[in-house]
Amino acid sequence: MMILVTSAAGHTGRVIVDKLVAAGFDVKATDINPAVKDLPGIREGVVADLTRADEIDKLIADVDSVVEIPPLFVAEEADIGRYLTDQLAAAHKQFIFISVTHPILSTLRQHLMKRDVEEHMIYTGMVKDYQYTILQPMHYMHNFNPNVVHETGAYNIFYDINTKLSYVAPEDVGDVVVAVAQNPEKHNKATYELVGTDYASPVDLVALYNRLTGEHAVAERVDMTEFLNQAGIQNVYSRDAFRHLADTYSKWGLDGNSNVLRLLLGRKPTSYEDYMKQQIKF
């Protein structure tokens, strides 16, 4: 079975690719980043632009299933997801969509994009014979990189450092993707929130890091414009989406319930402490 993973050269994409390869799937990986060609274990790596219909058509022609990780803060995100839905439904192929927890939140532009894709998938599934599953992961744990904190002595973040969020380990999401890909019929038309058990602020994460390492790192809020410029983010839509994210997190935070993820994994979701221990490389 050949399965396509989009945005495969990103952190979550690499984890999902590794999990699928380890489970015995033939993986075709695509990304706009040329590094996608060097992912270990894949059958094929393709550099492609998902805003182009002709490139999407070529990508999905020889696969049985698609895992779409939407490109980060791209204005065409909803259009890409709807086009993929239409093409996969017409070909009766499985679609695993990596959405986000709480896509109905109106202050988060990237959430609303995914809400629109989910709606289109559901409507399409009621009139077309194709299998789909919507996965809604929470804020990923890999956004806190302990090795960078070790080098710099600080966790720099662009929202209120006392805001509490829920989190999920990307490896747990990868395990769920494998389970869904292995049994499309069982998970057909399902929507699953994927939320871990931790609820913590940047200050809390740094305190955990210091307890594990004996160091004295600090959490620091950075200026949004400075962050965007340093990250090379100049697209006007992307900059605005990041600002909406920072404002929402700072005012409300983000949380969810871990029951669904626990049931799907058949075990307790990975804790942030265990995840951080696995990631520390010094």
C-alpha positions, 0 to 999 in steps of 0.5 A: 500500500502506497501512502502519501504524506504532505509537509513531510520534511517538517517536524511532525511530517518526519515523525509520521513518515518514520512511524509509517515506514516502521509499520511497513507502509510504502511512503511517498513523501512530499514537501516544498523543502528539497530535504524531503528527498533525503528522508530515511526509508521512503519509497519516493521523495517529491518536491512539490507545491500544493497550491498547484492543482497539476502537482497535486494530481501527479502526487496522488495518481499512484497512491492509495491513501493520503495523509495531509499535514497542511502547510503552515500559515498558507492563505490557500490552505483551505483551497488545498484541502478542498481540492484534495478532498474532491480528487481523493473522493473521485478516486475512492482513496483514503484521506487522513486529514491532520487538522487541529483541536477546536477548529471552530475557534474564530480568533485563530485563522489557521483553525478556521481554514481547517474547519472549512476543510473538515466541513467539505470532507464531511459533506463530500463523504455523505454523497461520495464513496471514499474513506476519510478520518479527521485527526485534531492534534493539540499544540505539539510538544516539539515547540519546546526544544530543550537542546535550544534552551540548553544552548541559549539559557532561555525559552523564547516565545511570542505569547504570554509566558504564563498562558497555559496550553494543553499539548500532544507528543508528535509520536503519539499522533504518528501512532494514531495515523498508523492505526487509522491507515491500517484499518480505514474502515474502522476509522472511516468518518471519525473525528478524533481529538488528540490531546495529551495530559499536560496543561502547562505554561512556558514558565511551567515548561522551563521549570520542568526543564530546570528540574530535569537538567539542574540548569537555570533557564528562563522563559522570555516573551519576545516581540512579535515583529522581531520573532517574525523577522528573525524567522524570515516570515514576511508573507502578510497572511502568515504574519497576521495569522501568527499575530492572531495566534499570539493574541488568542493564546495570551488571552485564553490559552488552549486546552482539551481532553485526553480521553480520546487519545488514551483510548486510541493508543491503548495507553496513557499519552506521553507526558511532557516530562517523558517527552523532554527526557527523550529529546534531551541530547546533552 
